[in-house]
Structure formats: C-alpha cells, structure tokens
Amino acid sequence: MNDLIKKQLEDAQANMDKAILHCEAELTKIRAGKASAGMLDGIMVDYYGSATQLSQVASINTPDARTLIVQPWEKSLLTPIERAIMEANIGINPQNDGIVIRLVVPPLTEERRKDLVKKVKEEAERGRITVRNIRKDANEKIKKLKGESVSDDEIKTGEGEVQKITDAYIIKVDKHAEAKEKDIMTV
C-alpha cells in the first residue's frame, strides 16, 4: 500500500480514537443511579476569581453506592463548591455540614431511566456521526492523492481500509452505549 494512503489511514484512526474518548467522556457524565466521581466532572468552582475544576480544589470520594463526599482543600471553598454544584443542575442537592459536602444520589425512577437511555442513544449517535465524518474526510483526502503517483486500485484499497476502520470504531461506540444502557437499567 502507498505511504500517502497509510498516512491518511493513521490520521483517520487517530481522529477516531479521539472521537471514542470524547464519546466515553460524554457517556460517563450521564448518571446511572449510583454515585461516581465522574458525575462532578465539568463542574467549575470560583476559586479566588478564576473558574477552576472541582477536582482541582477538593477530593471527591464515594463511601457507598449512593453517596459522594466532596472535601475541599480549604474550608473557605465550602460555599463556592456548594453553589457550583447547585448551578450545575445535576439533580442532586448538596448537604454542607461545615466540613464536607455530601451528595446523596436518589434512586432513579423507571421514567427517569428511560430518559437517560434516550440520552445515551443520542450521545452514541453523535459518536457514530463523528466517526462517519472522519471516514468521509479520509476518503476525500485519499481521492485527492490520485494525481500524486497513486493508482486507482490503491485508492480503492485505501477506501476499503477506511471503511473497515470505521466499522470497527462504530462497533466500539455501540459497545460503550450498550454497557451504559445496561448500567442505567440495572436497579
């Protein structure tokens, strides 16, 4: 296979890896009825005038399946952390006892579980679309190589390889989504 086509395949694979990681991160943010520190990813706290990630100013522990404990490095951060969690609107009310902030994750209702599964399916579809767009870009780049001493047969072979890679990554997205759905629907 031509080196130029190999380069395009490697680029496509690297981009698809990034798409899978992003999809995984988005799926992690969808809560599944049990407490996980990942639920608080993306929450920004006002730390002396600058927005800082919660994980950078406090330790987050899960003592049991339904409880998260946020322990700030500095006591003065209790109120800003509590405010940030409320503003993040993750569906959990923080309980500030003056030392730590407790978050008790309520059990999910059947209706809420179905809504979360819909969100998982939407996120998985976004992941599949991203992978397909990467395939499209890779195929276009391979077709542009036609004038650069690349034969039509090599272009066809390259496009076939791109499709194989795409299929493998779409299966990965589906597996992640399936695992998350199972996690959500398990009572």
ABEGO torsion letter per residue (X at the ends): XBAAAAAAAAAAAAAAAAAAAAAAAAAAABBAGBBBAAAABGBBBBBGGBBBBAAAABBBBBABAABBBBBBABAAAAAAAAAAAAAAGAGBBBBBAGABBBBBBBBBBAAAAAAAAAAAAAAAAAAAAAAAAAAAAAAAAAAAAAABGBBAAAAAAAAAAAAAAAAAAAAAAAAAAAAAAAAAABX
